[in-house]
């Protein structure tokens, strides 16, 4: 990659760990690339996250391979370490919390470094929860950003929460500083496929890869039948074509984990008491009076998406 066009002052620089279920679909890849192109970030490691909730899946290994694909296409495979995370949910008896990714979180959190450490959780939050259970002392030394959970005040199950609800409750109940970006917020990161064709595909091998991967996932996802879901099955045939997976665009739903660290994004953010998740994904009782978390209810998606386009074009010119 080329030298950045500006320098970020030392007092604004941060360490970043990316925790991603990149094998699940195609938006994690955009957030990974965005983070790696951002001069404010020192991405000290990337950890693969599972996206299955039983002991019969190799989804973590799928995420691991996808991360390797991304950094290889960027031409930086020797510059950023990639770790395997937990294979299973915290509820599984097989989840020992001793993966290399969990050990890395603990090691980095306990390292002497004046720069803040952020863990960007773009999927289930199993790895961080396992690290916390293994060594609660890390709570004082990192900030967690989590893409997950339903919109307030009631909440509902989303993909990331469903993949390890127990881990999410561990983090809610912990002393870790948590910035939550719920589904109603992260789905606002809409892009069209022609937009990606124009602004992403021409940008080197990584741009071609991001676009092609998105088209592959879109074809598979759009062909899926979600009639078994109550809210979807009751819709008219016409309404289903524009509700989700429209065939014309996608939501870069993991990119807000990068975006909230680029600009203040505080217009629609609040501090609120943390609540435990109920089995159906809804918000339940408060954890305790002094357990406060930061919740983003809206974002300036334009500045996040355009920053990504500009950085990609600069570092991988057409």
N, C-alpha and C positions, 0 to 999 in steps of 0.2 A: 504494500500500500504506500501511497505518497505521503509526504509530510503534511500534517494538518495545516489549514490556512490560518489558524489562530492558536494561541496558547491559553490554556485555562489556568488561572492563578492557583498556586499551591494550596491555598486554604479552601478551595472549592473542589479539589480533586478527591475522588472516592475510589475505594476498592469495590468490586462487584463480583459476586458469584451468580451465575445463571443456572437455575434448576428447571429443566424443561422436559416435557413429554413430546419431544419433537417428532417421534414416530407416529403420533396419533393422527395428524392431518398436515396442514401446510402453513399455518400462520406463525407458529413458533419460529420457523426459519427466518422470517422477516425480522422478528424482534432480536434474534441472535445476531444477525448481520448488523442491525442498527446499533446494538450495544457495542459491538466490536469496532465500529467505525466512529465512535463517539470519543473525542479527546478528553472529556472529563472523566471517563471511566478507565480504570485499570482492571480489566477483566482477568481476575487471578485464576479462574477455573470455571469449567462448565460441567454440570452433573446431569446425568440421564435420569429421568423420572419415569416410573411405570405409569400405565394408564389402564390397567386391569384391576379388578377387585377380588381375584381369587388366586389360588396357587397353581393354576394350570396355564399361565400365560408367560410369554417371553417378551412382553411389551417394553420392559426397561431396556433390553438388549436392542430392540428395534429403535428406541430413542437414541441409544448410544451410537448406533451405526449412522443414524441420520445426522447427529451432531458432527461426526467425523466427515460425513459427506459435505456438510456446509463449510467447515473450516478448510477442507481440501480444495473446494471450489473457489474459496477466497484466496487461496495460496498462502495461508498462514498456519498450516497444520503443525508446524514445529514451534509456534509462538504461544500457543495457549493450551494448557493441560485439560484433558477431558477425562472424566471419571464415571465409573458405573455406580449407580445408586441402588437403593433397595428394590428387590424384585417384587415384593408383595406389600399388601396393606399392613397397617399396624395391628390389625385384629388377627391376622394370620399367625399361626404358631411358628411359621417359617421366617417371620420378620425379626431378625436378631439385632438390627440396628448397628451392624458392624461392617457395612459395605465401605468401599474406598471413598465413596462420595460423602458418607456420613463422617468418616474420620477426617476428611479434608475440611468440612465445615467447622468441626471442632478445632482443628489445628489452626485454621486461618483466623477464627474468632479469638483464639487465645494468644495470637501472635502480637508482639509489641509493634504497633503501627499507629501513628496519630491520625491517619486518614480513616473516616467512617467506613464500615463494612455493610454493604447492602446485599441481601440475598433476594434475587428476583425469582419468585416462584410462579412458573407459567403452567401449572398443572396441579395434580395432587400435591399436597404439602408433606408427603411422607418423609422425605429425606431430612428436612429441617426438624420435623417433630421427633424423629428418631435421634437426631443429634442432640436435641434438647433433653430428651429422656436419658440419654447416655451421660450428658454433662450439662446440668442446668446452669452452670456458671457462664455459658456462652450468651445467656439472655442479656447481660449487661454490655455486650460487645458487638451487637449487630442489630440491624433493622431489617425486618422482613416486609417485602411487598408481595402481596398475593392476589393473583387473578382468580377470583372464585367466589362462590356464594350467590344467592339470589338478592334481588333488590329489597331495600328496606321499605316499610317497616316489617312486613310479614316474612319475606324471604321464600325461597323454594329451591329445589334441587337443581344444580347445574352440573355440567360434565366434570369439572375439576373437583367439586365437593363430593360428588357421588363416587369418585374413584378412591377416596379415603376420608370419610366423614370423621372417623375417630382421630385421625391425625389433625384435621382442622380444629377439632375441639381441644386437642392438646395445646395447639398454638393459641387459641382463644383464651385458654385458662392460664397460659404461661405469663412470664414477665417480659417477654420479647416485645419490643416496640413493633407494632403491626400497622401497616398501611394496606387496607383492603380495597380492591377495585371489583365491585360486584358485576353480575351479568348485565344489568341494565345500563351500566357504564361502559364496560369493555366492548359491548356489541355496537357501540356508536362509531367504531373505527372502520366505516364502510369505504370500500374501494371498488371500482368497476374493473372488469377484466381488460377492456380496451385501454383503460388508464394504465394498468400494469404492463400491457403489451407495449405501450408507447414509452413508459418511463422506467421500467425495470428490465424487461427482456433484452434490450440492446447493451446493457451494462456488463460486459465481460461474461466470463464463464459462470460466475455466481448469479448474475442477473438472468441469464438463460435458464439456469437451474431453478431459481425461485419461481419463475413464470411457468416452466414446464411442469414442475411438481404441483403447483397450484391447479393447473389444468387437469392433471391426472386425478388429484383428489376431488376436484369439483365434479368430474364425470362420474366417479364412484359414488359420491355423496348424493348428488342429484338423482341418481337412479334408485336410491334407497326408498323404501316405503315406510312411512312413519304413521300409518293409519292406526297402529296399535296404541298410540298415545292419545289420551282422551281429548286434549285440546286440539289436536291435529285432525283426528278422525271425524270430528263434528263439523269441520269446515267444508265449504263448497269446493268443487273441483277447481274453480277459478282462483279462489282465495289461497289454495295450497300452492299455486304456482308463484306467488309473490310473498309468501310468509317467511320462509327460511330456505337457504340453498336455492336461490331463484334461477340459477343458470347464467346470470349476468354479472355477478359480483360476489364479494366475500367480505367478512369482517376481520381485520387484522387485530384480533382480540387480545393478543399478548403484548402488543406494542405499547399499551399504556404503562406497563411496568418500567419501560425505558423513558417514556414521555414525562412522567411525573417527576423525574430527576433532571429534566432539561429546562423546564420553565416552571414557575410556581404552581400553576394549575389549582389555585386555591379558591377560585370563585364559587365552586360547588362542592367544597370539602367541609366535613364537620368532624369534630371529636365527639365520640359517643361511647357509652358504656358497652363493653363487650358482652355478647350473648352466646350461650351455648347453642349448638345446632341440635334440633330434634331429629329423630330418625327419618322423617320425610323431607328434611332439608330446611324446614322453617326455623325461624329464630325463636329460641325459648327463653329460659330464665337468664337474668343477668349473672355474670360470673362473680363479680364483687363490686362494691361501690367505687373502688379506686382503680379498677382495671378499665382504662380508656384506650380506644383504638381510633386511628384516623380512617375515615371512609370517604371515598370519592363518589359523588352522585352524578357527576358530569365531567367532561373534559373538552379542551380545545383540540379536537382531532386534527384540524387543519395544520397546526404548527407541528404536530408530531409526525404526520404522514409526509408533509412537505420537507421536513428536516431529513427524513429517511431518504426520500427521492434525491435530494440535493447531495447528500453525503455519498450515496451510491454512485451517482453520476460523476462526482469529483474523483473518487478513488478508482472507479472502473469506467473510464470514458469510452464513449462509443467508437 
